[in-house]
Amino acid sequence: MMMMMMMMMMMMMMMMMMMMMMMLVRIQGHWVLYNFVIDTF
C-alpha cells in the first residue's frame, strides 16, 4: 500500500513538473526551457 502511495505521489509530481514546463514554453519560448533543463541536469 505504502509503495503504491509513493508511486502515485511521484507520478503527480512528474505531471505537475510537465505542466509547469509546458506553461514556461508557452509563455517565454524555447530558450527558458533549454536553460532550465541544462541547469537541473
C-alpha distance matrix in Angstrom:
0.0 3.8 5.4 5.2 6.4 8.8 9.9 10.7 12.5 14.4 15.4 16.7 18.6 20.1 21.2 22.7 24.6 25.9 27.1 28.8 30.4 31.7 33.2 34.8 36.3 37.6 39.1 40.5 40.7 39.8 41.0 38.6 35.6 37.3 38.0 34.5 33.0 35.6 35.0 31.2 31.3
3.8 0.0 3.8 5.4 5.1 6.2 8.6 9.9 10.6 12.4 14.2 15.3 16.6 18.4 20.0 21.1 22.7 24.4 25.8 27.1 28.7 30.3 31.7 33.0 34.7 36.2 37.5 38.7 39.0 38.1 39.0 36.4 33.6 35.3 35.6 32.1 30.7 33.2 32.2 28.5 28.7
5.4 3.8 0.0 3.8 5.4 5.1 6.2 8.6 9.9 10.6 12.3 14.2 15.3 16.5 18.3 20.0 21.1 22.5 24.4 25.8 27.0 28.6 30.3 31.5 32.9 34.6 36.1 37.2 37.2 35.9 37.0 34.6 31.5 33.0 33.6 30.2 28.5 30.8 30.2 26.4 26.3
5.2 5.4 3.8 0.0 3.8 5.4 5.0 6.1 8.6 9.9 10.5 12.3 14.2 15.3 16.4 18.3 20.0 21.0 22.5 24.3 25.7 26.9 28.6 30.2 31.5 32.9 34.6 35.9 35.9 34.8 36.2 33.9 30.8 32.5 33.4 30.0 28.3 31.1 30.7 26.9 26.9
6.4 5.1 5.4 3.8 0.0 3.8 5.4 5.1 6.2 8.6 9.8 10.5 12.3 14.2 15.3 16.5 18.4 19.9 21.1 22.6 24.3 25.7 27.0 28.6 30.3 31.5 32.9 34.3 34.7 33.9 35.1 32.6 29.7 31.7 32.3 28.7 27.5 30.3 29.5 25.8 26.3
8.8 6.2 5.1 5.4 3.8 0.0 3.8 5.4 5.1 6.2 8.6 9.9 10.6 12.3 14.2 15.3 16.5 18.4 20.0 21.1 22.6 24.4 25.8 26.9 28.6 30.3 31.5 32.6 32.9 31.9 32.8 30.2 27.3 29.1 29.5 25.9 24.6 27.2 26.3 22.6 22.9
9.9 8.6 6.2 5.0 5.4 3.8 0.0 3.8 5.4 5.1 6.1 8.6 9.9 10.5 12.3 14.2 15.3 16.5 18.4 20.0 21.0 22.5 24.4 25.7 26.9 28.6 30.2 31.3 31.2 30.0 31.3 29.0 25.9 27.5 28.4 25.0 23.3 26.0 25.7 22.0 22.0
10.7 9.9 8.6 6.1 5.1 5.4 3.8 0.0 3.8 5.4 5.1 6.1 8.6 9.9 10.5 12.3 14.2 15.3 16.5 18.4 19.9 21.0 22.6 24.3 25.7 26.9 28.5 30.0 30.1 29.4 30.9 28.5 25.4 27.5 28.5 25.0 23.8 26.8 26.4 22.8 23.3
12.5 10.6 9.9 8.6 6.2 5.1 5.4 3.8 0.0 3.8 5.4 5.1 6.2 8.6 9.8 10.5 12.3 14.2 15.3 16.5 18.4 19.9 21.1 22.5 24.3 25.7 26.9 28.2 28.7 28.1 29.2 26.5 23.7 25.9 26.5 22.8 21.9 24.9 24.1 20.5 21.4
14.4 12.4 10.6 9.9 8.6 6.2 5.1 5.4 3.8 0.0 3.8 5.4 5.1 6.2 8.6 9.9 10.6 12.3 14.3 15.3 16.5 18.3 20.0 21.0 22.5 24.3 25.7 26.6 26.7 25.7 26.7 24.3 21.3 23.1 23.7 20.2 18.9 21.8 21.2 17.5 18.1
15.4 14.2 12.3 10.5 9.8 8.6 6.1 5.1 5.4 3.8 0.0 3.8 5.4 5.1 6.2 8.6 9.9 10.5 12.3 14.2 15.3 16.4 18.4 19.9 21.0 22.5 24.3 25.6 25.4 24.5 26.0 23.8 20.6 22.6 23.8 20.5 19.0 22.3 22.2 18.7 19.1
16.7 15.3 14.2 12.3 10.5 9.9 8.6 6.1 5.1 5.4 3.8 0.0 3.8 5.4 5.1 6.2 8.6 9.8 10.5 12.3 14.2 15.3 16.5 18.3 19.9 21.0 22.5 24.1 24.4 24.0 25.5 23.0 20.2 22.7 23.7 20.2 19.4 22.8 22.3 19.1 20.2
18.6 16.6 15.3 14.2 12.3 10.6 9.9 8.6 6.2 5.1 5.4 3.8 0.0 3.8 5.4 5.1 6.2 8.6 9.9 10.5 12.3 14.2 15.3 16.4 18.3 19.9 21.0 22.1 22.6 22.0 23.1 20.4 17.7 20.1 20.6 17.0 16.4 19.7 18.9 15.6 17.0
20.1 18.4 16.5 15.3 14.2 12.3 10.5 9.9 8.6 6.2 5.1 5.4 3.8 0.0 3.8 5.4 5.1 6.2 8.6 9.9 10.5 12.3 14.2 15.2 16.4 18.3 19.9 20.8 20.7 19.7 21.0 18.7 15.6 17.7 18.8 15.5 14.3 17.6 17.5 14.3 15.1
21.2 20.0 18.3 16.4 15.3 14.2 12.3 10.5 9.8 8.6 6.2 5.1 5.4 3.8 0.0 3.8 5.4 5.1 6.2 8.6 9.8 10.5 12.3 14.2 15.3 16.5 18.3 19.8 19.8 19.3 21.2 19.0 15.9 18.6 20.0 16.8 16.0 19.7 19.8 16.9 17.9
22.7 21.1 20.0 18.3 16.5 15.3 14.2 12.3 10.5 9.9 8.6 6.2 5.1 5.4 3.8 0.0 3.8 5.4 5.1 6.2 8.6 9.8 10.6 12.3 14.2 15.3 16.4 18.0 18.6 18.6 20.1 17.4 14.9 18.0 18.9 15.5 15.5 19.1 18.6 16.0 17.8
24.6 22.7 21.1 20.0 18.4 16.5 15.3 14.2 12.3 10.6 9.9 8.6 6.2 5.1 5.4 3.8 0.0 3.8 5.4 5.1 6.1 8.6 9.9 10.4 12.2 14.2 15.2 16.1 16.4 15.9 17.1 14.4 11.7 14.5 15.3 11.9 11.7 15.3 14.9 12.3 14.1
25.9 24.4 22.5 21.0 19.9 18.4 16.5 15.3 14.2 12.3 10.5 9.8 8.6 6.2 5.1 5.4 3.8 0.0 3.8 5.4 5.1 6.1 8.6 9.8 10.5 12.2 14.2 15.3 14.9 14.3 16.2 14.1 11.0 13.7 15.5 12.6 11.9 15.7 16.2 14.0 15.2
27.1 25.8 24.4 22.5 21.1 20.0 18.4 16.5 15.3 14.3 12.3 10.5 9.9 8.6 6.2 5.1 5.4 3.8 0.0 3.8 5.4 5.1 6.2 8.6 9.9 10.5 12.2 14.1 14.4 14.7 16.8 14.6 12.2 15.5 17.0 14.3 14.5 18.3 18.4 16.5 18.3
28.8 27.1 25.8 24.3 22.6 21.1 20.0 18.4 16.5 15.3 14.2 12.3 10.5 9.9 8.6 6.2 5.1 5.4 3.8 0.0 3.8 5.4 5.1 6.1 8.6 9.8 10.5 11.8 12.8 13.3 14.7 11.9 10.1 13.6 14.5 11.6 12.6 16.2 15.8 14.3 16.6
30.4 28.7 27.0 25.7 24.3 22.6 21.0 19.9 18.4 16.5 15.3 14.2 12.3 10.5 9.8 8.6 6.1 5.1 5.4 3.8 0.0 3.8 5.4 5.0 6.1 8.5 9.8 10.4 10.3 10.1 11.7 9.4 6.8 10.2 11.7 9.2 9.7 13.4 13.7 12.6 14.4
31.7 30.3 28.6 26.9 25.7 24.4 22.5 21.0 19.9 18.3 16.4 15.3 14.2 12.3 10.5 9.8 8.6 6.1 5.1 5.4 3.8 0.0 3.8 5.4 5.1 6.1 8.6 10.1 9.6 10.0 12.6 11.0 8.8 12.1 14.2 12.3 12.7 16.3 17.1 16.2 17.7
33.2 31.7 30.3 28.6 27.0 25.8 24.4 22.6 21.1 20.0 18.4 16.5 15.3 14.2 12.3 10.6 9.9 8.6 6.2 5.1 5.4 3.8 0.0 3.8 5.4 5.0 6.0 8.4 9.3 10.9 13.1 10.9 9.9 13.6 15.0 13.1 14.5 17.8 18.0 17.4 19.6
34.8 33.0 31.5 30.2 28.6 26.9 25.7 24.3 22.5 21.0 19.9 18.3 16.4 15.2 14.2 12.3 10.4 9.8 8.6 6.1 5.0 5.4 3.8 0.0 3.8 5.4 5.2 5.7 7.0 8.4 9.8 7.2 6.8 10.5 11.5 9.9 11.9 14.9 14.9 15.0 17.3
36.3 34.7 32.9 31.5 30.3 28.6 26.9 25.7 24.3 22.5 21.0 19.9 18.3 16.4 15.3 14.2 12.2 10.5 9.9 8.6 6.1 5.1 5.4 3.8 0.0 3.8 5.5 5.6 4.5 5.6 8.2 7.2 6.2 9.4 11.4 10.8 11.9 14.8 15.8 16.1 17.7
37.6 36.2 34.6 32.9 31.5 30.3 28.6 26.9 25.7 24.3 22.5 21.0 19.9 18.3 16.5 15.3 14.2 12.2 10.5 9.8 8.5 6.1 5.0 5.4 3.8 0.0 3.8 6.1 5.8 8.3 11.1 10.3 10.0 13.0 15.0 14.3 15.7 18.6 19.4 19.6 21.4
39.1 37.5 36.1 34.6 32.9 31.5 30.2 28.5 26.9 25.7 24.3 22.5 21.0 19.9 18.3 16.4 15.2 14.2 12.2 10.5 9.8 8.6 6.0 5.2 5.5 3.8 0.0 3.8 6.0 9.3 11.0 9.5 10.5 13.7 14.7 14.1 16.3 18.9 19.1 19.7 22.0
40.5 38.7 37.2 35.9 34.3 32.6 31.3 30.0 28.2 26.6 25.6 24.1 22.1 20.8 19.8 18.0 16.1 15.3 14.1 11.8 10.4 10.1 8.4 5.7 5.6 6.1 3.8 0.0 3.8 7.0 7.7 6.5 8.5 11.1 11.8 12.0 14.4 16.4 16.7 17.9 20.2
40.7 39.0 37.2 35.9 34.7 32.9 31.2 30.1 28.7 26.7 25.4 24.4 22.6 20.7 19.8 18.6 16.4 14.9 14.4 12.8 10.3 9.6 9.3 7.0 4.5 5.8 6.0 3.8 0.0 3.8 5.9 6.4 7.5 9.4 11.1 11.9 13.5 15.4 16.6 17.8 19.4
39.8 38.1 35.9 34.8 33.9 31.9 30.0 29.4 28.1 25.7 24.5 24.0 22.0 19.7 19.3 18.6 15.9 14.3 14.7 13.3 10.1 10.0 10.9 8.4 5.6 8.3 9.3 7.0 3.8 0.0 3.8 5.7 5.5 6.3 8.9 10.1 10.9 12.6 14.5 15.7 16.7
41.0 39.0 37.0 36.2 35.1 32.8 31.3 30.9 29.2 26.7 26.0 25.5 23.1 21.0 21.2 20.1 17.1 16.2 16.8 14.7 11.7 12.6 13.1 9.8 8.2 11.1 11.0 7.7 5.9 3.8 0.0 3.8 5.5 5.0 6.2 8.5 9.9 10.7 12.2 14.3 15.5
38.6 36.4 34.6 33.9 32.6 30.2 29.0 28.5 26.5 24.3 23.8 23.0 20.4 18.7 19.0 17.4 14.4 14.1 14.6 11.9 9.4 11.0 10.9 7.2 7.2 10.3 9.5 6.5 6.4 5.7 3.8 0.0 3.8 5.4 5.2 6.0 8.6 10.0 10.5 12.2 14.2
35.6 33.6 31.5 30.8 29.7 27.3 25.9 25.4 23.7 21.3 20.6 20.2 17.7 15.6 15.9 14.9 11.7 11.0 12.2 10.1 6.8 8.8 9.9 6.8 6.2 10.0 10.5 8.5 7.5 5.5 5.5 3.8 0.0 3.8 5.5 5.0 6.1 8.6 9.8 10.5 12.0
37.3 35.3 33.0 32.5 31.7 29.1 27.5 27.5 25.9 23.1 22.6 22.7 20.1 17.7 18.6 18.0 14.5 13.7 15.5 13.6 10.2 12.1 13.6 10.5 9.4 13.0 13.7 11.1 9.4 6.3 5.0 5.4 3.8 0.0 3.8 5.5 5.3 6.3 8.7 10.1 10.7
38.0 35.6 33.6 33.4 32.3 29.5 28.4 28.5 26.5 23.7 23.8 23.7 20.6 18.8 20.0 18.9 15.3 15.5 17.0 14.5 11.7 14.2 15.0 11.5 11.4 15.0 14.7 11.8 11.1 8.9 6.2 5.2 5.5 3.8 0.0 3.8 5.5 5.1 6.1 8.6 10.0
34.5 32.1 30.2 30.0 28.7 25.9 25.0 25.0 22.8 20.2 20.5 20.2 17.0 15.5 16.8 15.5 11.9 12.6 14.3 11.6 9.2 12.3 13.1 9.9 10.8 14.3 14.1 12.0 11.9 10.1 8.5 6.0 5.0 5.5 3.8 0.0 3.8 5.5 5.1 6.1 8.5
33.0 30.7 28.5 28.3 27.5 24.6 23.3 23.8 21.9 18.9 19.0 19.4 16.4 14.3 16.0 15.5 11.7 11.9 14.5 12.6 9.7 12.7 14.5 11.9 11.9 15.7 16.3 14.4 13.5 10.9 9.9 8.6 6.1 5.3 5.5 3.8 0.0 3.8 5.4 5.3 5.9
35.6 33.2 30.8 31.1 30.3 27.2 26.0 26.8 24.9 21.8 22.3 22.8 19.7 17.6 19.7 19.1 15.3 15.7 18.3 16.2 13.4 16.3 17.8 14.9 14.8 18.6 18.9 16.4 15.4 12.6 10.7 10.0 8.6 6.3 5.1 5.5 3.8 0.0 3.8 5.6 5.4
35.0 32.2 30.2 30.7 29.5 26.3 25.7 26.4 24.1 21.2 22.2 22.3 18.9 17.5 19.8 18.6 14.9 16.2 18.4 15.8 13.7 17.1 18.0 14.9 15.8 19.4 19.1 16.7 16.6 14.5 12.2 10.5 9.8 8.7 6.1 5.1 5.4 3.8 0.0 3.8 5.8
31.2 28.5 26.4 26.9 25.8 22.6 22.0 22.8 20.5 17.5 18.7 19.1 15.6 14.3 16.9 16.0 12.3 14.0 16.5 14.3 12.6 16.2 17.4 15.0 16.1 19.6 19.7 17.9 17.8 15.7 14.3 12.2 10.5 10.1 8.6 6.1 5.3 5.6 3.8 0.0 3.8
31.3 28.7 26.3 26.9 26.3 22.9 22.0 23.3 21.4 18.1 19.1 20.2 17.0 15.1 17.9 17.8 14.1 15.2 18.3 16.6 14.4 17.7 19.6 17.3 17.7 21.4 22.0 20.2 19.4 16.7 15.5 14.2 12.0 10.7 10.0 8.5 5.9 5.4 5.8 3.8 0.0
